[in-house]
Amino acid sequence: METFGDAVRRLSGSESLRSVARRAHLDAAHLSRIVRGIRPPTHLYASALDEAFGTDELVAMIGGSSVGEWTIDGEAWRRRDSEGLAAMLLAETPSAGNALRLAHEWLIADPPQVYEVRAGRRIGQSTVERVIERVQQLRLLDDHLGGTGTYQVVTAELVATAGLLRDASYTEAIGQRLLVAIAELCQLAGWVASDAGQHADAQRLYLTGVRAAHAGGDAPGAANNLSSLSYQVANIGDPRDAVILARSAVRGAGRAATATTRALLLDRLSWAHARAREAGQAERSLDAADGAYSDRKAADDPPWTYWLSLEEVEIMAGRVWTELRRPLRAVPILERATAGYDDSAARETSLYLTWLAESLLQAGEIERSAETASRALGLSLRAGSVRADGRVQTLRRLLGEYRGTPAADDFEEEYRVAMESNDEGPE
């Protein structure tokens, strides 16, 4: 009977295991131990190898699909699991943010979750629906405030909802819906934590969200958390790890994903490939994302895909081509897409303009790049986003290579003056 290792050798043909591992973004030493039977194969390795070989047989050999990575100790979800999940969420106290008036108003009164627990009532669908509505309101709040302005607000909501999961009384069906709501809150909290520069906290929140979504039977929600983690890893960690996470998210969502959800997951996969300098795979993922988005039916989509528009899909394409240093492709896309954004969305507009400025610089358009960078700088000062600040600093470094040209020197002076007047800005 053919073993897992035998199948890998057969599919590899004359290609070395080291080459296979590099192509599948896996650890070569660990893969060798699996092939020799020293270590058991995991769904993650089988899925990555299937992707590299263009088959589905390795995952099938170990029994199941890539979704198996999201099982919860192979057992049903129990009350003590809820208690453990709540403990994970409460493990770290959020740091105080510099939230604006709207964010402070959100925190003035206890959320309805707290009242339900205090009253000792058995909660029902209406309570869960209120929680879900509040999650969507928080998403919209985050559209207008950066991560430093929403971090405390979102994490406080998450703590209150975790308390509801832990202490309230509810049916199994309501418990599953509550877990799905917590998974959505975890993804949002992870997103704003990452935007505020709290990367370790974001990773914990995303992974907890994967666990909660899977327990609630929401594979696309688990995939959204996992691909969000991939996006963070691609930006601050090893892009090869990001590719594995993003691939797992696409596979894990499976047929339960709507076309819009699939487009979102594929966009993040394309970004991971671009950061890993895999141009061909990045382009294929972009094409697949475009195709999925063209098939979308908004009525079927989960609420967390509301922000994915045609402009956002195009901007990701422009960012990918900028990352791959192909400005002739990037500049027209980014110019067209950013034209639809105004200064009211300070964080997004600032971030997207930095990519346009970088692609213009790659094309040798120093003056236009500096002009675009200047606008991005002005917006970043009020965006409350560590990501936006970091991108402007990257532009400063890139334009610094052209010191001695009037445009680059003017931007450097503008940057210095802005930082001197901004208490939170780096010098």
N, C-alpha and C positions, 0 to 999 in steps of 0.2 A: 504493500500500500504506500502511495506517495506521501511523504511527509511535507510539512510546510517548507522546510529547508530544501528538499528535493525540488519542489515547485518553483522556489525562487531561483535555484540554479538553472532549471530548465528555461524559465522565462528570461533569465539574464543572457543565455547563450554564451558568446565569447566575451561579453562585457564583464569587467571585474566588479566584485562586490563594492569596492571603494568608489568606483565610478557610479554604480547604481545608487549607493547611499548619497553621493553628492547630488545626483539628479533628482532624487526623491526628498532631499533636504532632511536626511536622517543621519544619526551618529553611526559611522562605519564600524566601530568596534562593537557596539551593541548589536548592530545588524548581523555581524559575523557570529556573535554568540547565539543569536536566534537561529541562524541558518545551521549552525553546528549542533543545535538541540540543547545547548547549555541554558538558555533562557527561553521562556514561552513567548510565542508571538502575541502582540497586542493588537487591538482593533486599529489603533493609531498607526502602527507600522504597516499592518496589512493594507489599510486604506491608502496610505502614502505610496506604497509599492504598486498597488493596483493602478493608481493614478499615473505613475511613471511608466508602467508596462502597457497601459491601455486595456486593462482587463478588470473583471469583478471576481475572479476566482479565488484570490487569496483571502478576502474578507469572508467569502462563503465557506472556505476551508475551516475557519476557526469558529464558524457558527454565528451568523447574524450579519448586521450591517454596521456602518460607522456610527449609527446612533447608539450602539452598545457602549461606546465610551461614556455615555451619560446615564448609565444605570446607577442606582443608589444601593450599593452593596448587594445587589441582586435580590433585594427584598422590597416589600410593599412599604409605602410611606406610612409612618405611625406618629402618634402624638409626640413621642420623644424626639423624632426627627424634626418636628416643628420647633420643639424647645431648643434643639441643637442649632437649627438654622437661625432662630432668633438670637441665640447667644453669639453666633458668628457676626451678626449684624451689629450687635451691641458691644463688640469686643474693643472697638476704638472710639474714643470721644472725638467728634468733629471739631476742628479748630474754628474759632470765630472768624466769620467772613466780613468783608466790608460791603454787605448787602445794601442796596438802595432802598428808598422808602417803600416801594411796593413789596419788596422781599420782607422788610421788617413787619409790614402790616399782616403778611401771611402768618407770621409767627406770634402775633399778639394773642390770638385765641387758640385753645387746644383744638386739634383736629377732631372730627367726629369719631375716629377710632378710639380716642381716649374716653369719650363719654360712654360709648357702648360697653367698654370693659368695666368702667366704674359702676354702670347700672347693673352689671351682672346679667345682661340679657343674652339670649341665644340669638346670634346675628343671622341675617338672611341675605337674600339677593340684593335688596335695596342698599344695604350697607356696603356691599362689595362694589355696586355700581357707583356709589358716591366716591369710594376710594379711587376707582378707575377714572372718573371724571376729574378728580383732583390731580391725578398723574398727568392727564392731558393739559390741564391748566399750567402745571409746572413746566411742561415742555414748552408751552408758548411763552412762559416767563423767561425761560432760558434763551429763547430766540432774541430777546431784547437786552439781556444782561449776560455778562461773561461768567465763567466758572467761579471767579472769586465773589461774584454777587449772588450766586444761587447755591453754592455748596452747602452752606449751613441750612438753608431752607429745605433743600431736597433730602439731605441726610436726616433732618428732624422728622420729616414726613415718613421716611423709611423706618426709623426707630419706632414711631407710633404704630405703623402698620404691622411691624414685626411683633409688637406687644399684643396686637389684636390676634395674630396667628397663634401666639403662645398662650394667651390667657382666656380668650373668649370661647364660647360654646357654639358649635356649628356642625352641620351635616358634612359628610364626605364630599359631596358635590360643591358645597360652598367653600370648603377648605381648599379644593383644587382651584377654584376661581380666585381665591385669596392668594394662593401661591403664584398664580399667573400675574396678578397685580403686583406682587412683591418682586417678581422677576423683572417686570417693566420698570419698577422704581429702582431696582439695582442697576439696570442698564443706564437709566438717566443719571443716577447718582454717580456711577462710574464715569460717565461722560463728563459731567461737570467737575468731578474730582480731577480727572486727567487735564481738563482745560485750566484748572487752578494749579496745576503742577504737582498734585498729590498722586503720583503714579502708583505707589505701592497700595494705597487705599483703593485706587481705581481697579487694580488687578483683583484685589480681594472681593470687591463688589461685583465685578463681572463674573467671576467664577461662582460666587454665591448665586447670582442670577441664573447661570446655566443650571445649577442644581435645582433651584426653585421652579424654573420653567419646565424642566423635565418632569419633576414630581407632579406638576399641574397638568401634564399632558400637552404642553405647548412647545413642540419641536422648533417652529420658526422663532419663538421668543428666546429659546436657548441658543439658537444660531445667531440671533442678533447680539446677544451678550458676548458670544465667543468671537464673532467677527469684529465687534468693537474692541475687544482685547487685542485681536490681531492688528487692528489699526494703530493702537498705542505701541505695540511691540515693534511694528514696522518703523515707527518714527523715532523710538528711543532705544530699541534693543536690536537683536539679531534679526534681519529681514527673513532669514531662512526659517526661523521659528514662526515668524508671522505668516509665511506662506502655508505652513502646516496647519496653523490655527484657522486661517481663512478657508483652506480647502475642506477642513473638517466641518466648518460651519455650513458651507454649501451642500456638502453631502448629508450632514445631519438634518438640515431643514427638509430635504427630500421633496416628496410630492405634496407635502402639506404647505409648502411655501407658495404664496401667490406670485404672479409675474413681477409685481413691483418689489416684493421681498427678495426674489431671486436677483433682480437687477441690482439692488442694494448690496447684497452679499457678493455678487460678482464684481462690483465696483471696488469693494474693499480688497478682494483677491487681486484685482489688477494692480492696485496700489502696492500691495505686498510684493508682487512680482517685479514691479518697477524699482522698488527700493532694493531688491535683490539683484538688480541689473539683468533681468530676464525679459528682454524686449519682446521676443516672440510670444511667450506665454502671457505677458501683460496685454499685448494687442489682442490676442484671442479672447481673453477675459473681457476686455472692453467691448469687443464685437458681440459677445454673448450677452453682456449687460444691455447693450443697445437693443438687441433682439427681444430680450425679456421685457424691457420697458415698453417697447412698441406693442406688446401683447397685453398690457395692463388693463385691469377692470377695477376701477377705484372702489366700487362697492364691496369688493371681496377683501380689500386690504386691511391689515391690522392698523390701529390708529398711529403706531409709531413710525409708519412710513409716510406720514402726511407731508413731510418736508422735501421728499425726493421728487424734484421736478425735472423737466427736460434740461433746464439751465444747470441744475446740479449734476446731472449725468454728463453734460458737456464739460463742465468745470473739472470733473474728475479726469476726463480724457485729456484736457489741457494740462493738468498737473502731472499726469503720467508722462506725457511727451516732454514736459519740462524736465522732469526727473531723469528721463532718458536722453536729455540734451538734444532734442529735435525741435528747435524753435520754429522752423517753418511750418510744422504741424501745430505747435502749441499756441503761437501768438494769435492767429486768426480765431481759433476756438475761444481763447480766453477773452479776447477783445469783444467778441460777440456776446459771450455769456455774461461777463461782468457789466455790460451795458444795462442789464436789467436789474441791477442792484443799486440801491441808493444808500445814503449815509445813515439812515435810520437803523439799519442792521449793521452796526459798527463792526462787530467781530467778524462776521462772514465776509463783509465787503473788504475789510482790511486784509484778512487772510488771502482772499482770492486775488486781490491786487498785488500782493507780494509775489504770487506765482507769475502773474503777467509781467511784473517788473523783472523777475529773474529770467523769463524766457526772452524778453526784449534785450536784456544784457547779453544773453547767449547769441542773439542775432546781431550784436554789435551796435545796437541802438542805445547808446549810453545816455543821451539827453532824455529820451522818452522813458527810459528805465528809471532815471533819477526823479523825473516828474511823477511817475506812477508811485515810486517808493515814498515820495513826500506825502502823497495823499494817504497811502497806507499807514504811514507814521502818525499822521494826525488822527486817523480813526482809531488806531491801536491805543492811543493815550486815554481814550474813554471807553474802551471795549471791556476792560476788566478780564483779560484773557492772557494767561501765560503763553499759550500757543501763539497768539498774535504777536506778543512782545518778542518771542523767540524768532519768529519769521522775519520781523523787521530787523532784528540784530543780525540775522543771516544776510539780509540785503546790505546792511551796513558793511559787513565784512567783504561781500562780493564787490560792492562799489568801491571799497577801499583799495582794490587792486588797480583802480583807474585814477588814483589820486594824481593831481596835477592837471586834470581836465576840469573846466569850470563847473560842469554839472555835478560831478562826483564830489568836488570840494564844497559846493553849495549844500548838498545833501548832508555831508558830514557836519557842517556847521549847524544846520537846522537840527540835526539829531542831538548834538551836544547841548544846544540851547533848550531843547525840549526836555532832555534828561535833567538838566539843572533845575528846571521848574517843576519837575514831577518827583515828589518824594519817594515814590515806589520804583522809579525807573533805574535800571542799571547804568553805570557810567561807561 
